Amino acid sequence: MRTTQSVGAAPATATVRFHGRLDQPVELTVEQLRTLPVHRVEASFDCLSSGLQHHTFEGPRLWDVLRAAKPRVDLTGRKQRLRHLIALTGADGHCVVLSWAEIDPEFGGQQILLATSIDGTPLDGAGPQLVVPADASGARYISGITAVWLGAVGD
């Protein structure tokens, strides 16, 4: 994770690297993610180590973030979009893969977030958290996201 901090300054701000099938790689801070439309989700999930969790998350939809990052995906057709995958990596090395169809409004359209706050607490220093409200398990709720890669099967 790349952070910036100087002596006497505010805590470091985490950055997320977006790369892969984009016009060009880009790094965004949590603050920059907040410039996109913010959505609020109340989610419950089973955490293997902590049991049942209930939280309120706020942040942009992954769909909106990827669209703003200018993906090299032909959005005019449908079938060609289905071969795209999204891999997200956390600061602890945890990685998950989502399909484009999960977030695309013409398919699954799930309201998957890159949360910039949890229960009202900003995640500027820790980095955004992946929130998958449809999941009963918390395994895809990655904290401290450092990288988001977009790719296609067959590339």
C-alpha positions in Angstrom: 0.0 0.0 0.0 1.3 3.4 -0.9 0.6 6.1 1.7 1.8 9.6 2.3 2.6 11.2 5.6 4.8 14.0 6.9 5.9 14.8 10.5 3.1 16.6 12.3 0.6 15.9 9.5 -2.7 14.2 9.6 -2.7 10.3 9.5 -1.6 8.7 6.2 -4.2 8.4 3.5 -4.4 4.9 1.9 -4.4 4.7 -1.9 -5.9 2.0 -4.2 -4.3 1.2 -7.5 -6.7 0.5 -10.3 -5.0 -1.3 -13.2 -5.5 -3.8 -16.0 -8.0 -3.3 -18.8 -8.2 0.5 -18.2 -7.2 3.4 -20.4 -4.4 3.9 -17.9 -3.6 2.8 -14.4 -4.8 5.2 -11.7 -4.3 5.5 -7.9 -7.2 6.9 -5.8 -7.3 7.9 -2.2 -10.4 7.2 0.0 -11.1 11.0 -0.2 -11.1 10.8 -4.0 -13.5 7.8 -3.9 -15.9 10.0 -1.9 -16.2 12.4 -4.9 -18.3 9.6 -6.6 -22.0 9.1 -5.7 -22.2 7.7 -2.2 -24.4 4.8 -1.4 -25.4 3.5 2.1 -25.8 -0.2 2.8 -26.8 -1.9 6.1 -25.3 -5.4 5.9 -25.2 -8.5 8.0 -22.7 -11.3 7.4 -21.1 -14.2 9.3 -17.4 -13.6 10.1 -15.5 -16.8 10.7 -13.5 -15.2 13.6 -16.1 -12.8 15.1 -19.5 -14.3 14.4 -22.5 -12.5 13.1 -21.7 -8.8 12.2 -24.1 -5.9 11.5 -22.7 -2.7 10.0 -23.6 0.3 8.1 -21.3 1.1 5.2 -21.0 4.1 2.9 -19.1 4.6 -0.3 -19.3 4.4 -4.0 -20.5 1.4 -5.9 -17.7 -0.6 -7.5 -19.6 -0.2 -10.8 -19.3 3.6 -10.6 -15.6 3.5 -9.6 -14.7 1.2 -12.5 -16.7 3.3 -14.9 -14.9 6.4 -13.8 -11.6 4.6 -14.2 -12.4 4.3 -18.0 -12.4 0.5 -18.5 -11.6 -0.9 -21.9 -14.8 -2.8 -22.1 -17.3 -2.5 -24.9 -20.5 -1.5 -22.9 -22.7 -1.3 -26.0 -23.0 -5.1 -26.4 -23.8 -7.7 -23.7 -22.0 -11.0 -24.2 -18.5 -9.6 -24.5 -18.8 -7.9 -21.1 -19.4 -11.3 -19.5 -15.8 -12.4 -20.0 -14.4 -9.7 -17.7 -13.2 -10.3 -14.1 -12.4 -8.0 -11.2 -9.7 -9.0 -8.7 -9.5 -7.0 -5.5 -6.5 -7.3 -3.1 -6.3 -6.2 0.6 -3.4 -4.9 2.6 -3.2 -8.4 4.3 -2.9 -10.1 0.9 -6.5 -11.4 0.9 -7.7 -11.5 -2.7 -11.1 -12.1 -4.2 -12.5 -12.2 -7.8 -15.8 -10.9 -8.9 -17.4 -11.2 -12.3 -18.3 -8.1 -14.3 -21.9 -9.5 -14.5 -22.2 -9.2 -10.7 -22.0 -5.4 -10.8 -23.4 -4.6 -14.2 -26.9 -3.2 -14.0 -28.0 -5.2 -17.1 -27.1 -8.5 -15.3 -26.7 -9.0 -11.5 -26.6 -5.3 -10.7 -25.5 -5.9 -7.1 -24.8 -2.8 -5.1 -21.2 -3.9 -4.2 -19.4 -1.0 -2.5 -15.9 0.2 -2.0 -16.9 1.5 1.4 -15.2 4.7 2.6 -16.7 4.5 6.1 -18.0 1.8 8.4 -20.6 2.7 11.1 -19.8 6.4 10.5 -16.0 5.9 11.0 -13.9 7.1 7.9 -11.5 4.6 6.4 -9.1 7.1 5.1 -6.0 5.6 6.8 -7.0 1.9 6.5 -8.3 2.0 3.0 -11.7 1.2 1.5 -13.5 -2.0 2.3 -15.2 -4.3 -0.2 -18.9 -4.8 0.8 -21.0 -7.5 -0.9 -24.4 -7.2 0.7 -25.8 -10.3 -0.9 -23.2 -12.5 0.7 -24.1 -14.4 3.9 -20.4 -15.0 4.6 -18.0 -12.2 5.3 -15.2 -13.8 3.2 -15.5 -11.3 0.4 -15.6 -8.3 2.8 -12.0 -7.3 2.2 -10.6 -4.6 4.4 -7.8 -2.1 3.4 -8.1 -2.6 -0.4 -4.8 -1.8 -2.1 -5.4 -2.9 -5.7 -8.3 -3.5 -8.1 -7.5 -5.2 -11.4 -9.8 -5.6 -14.3 -9.1 -8.2 -16.9 -10.7 -10.5 -19.4 -10.6 -14.2 -20.0 -8.6 -14.9 -23.1 -6.4 -11.8 -22.9 
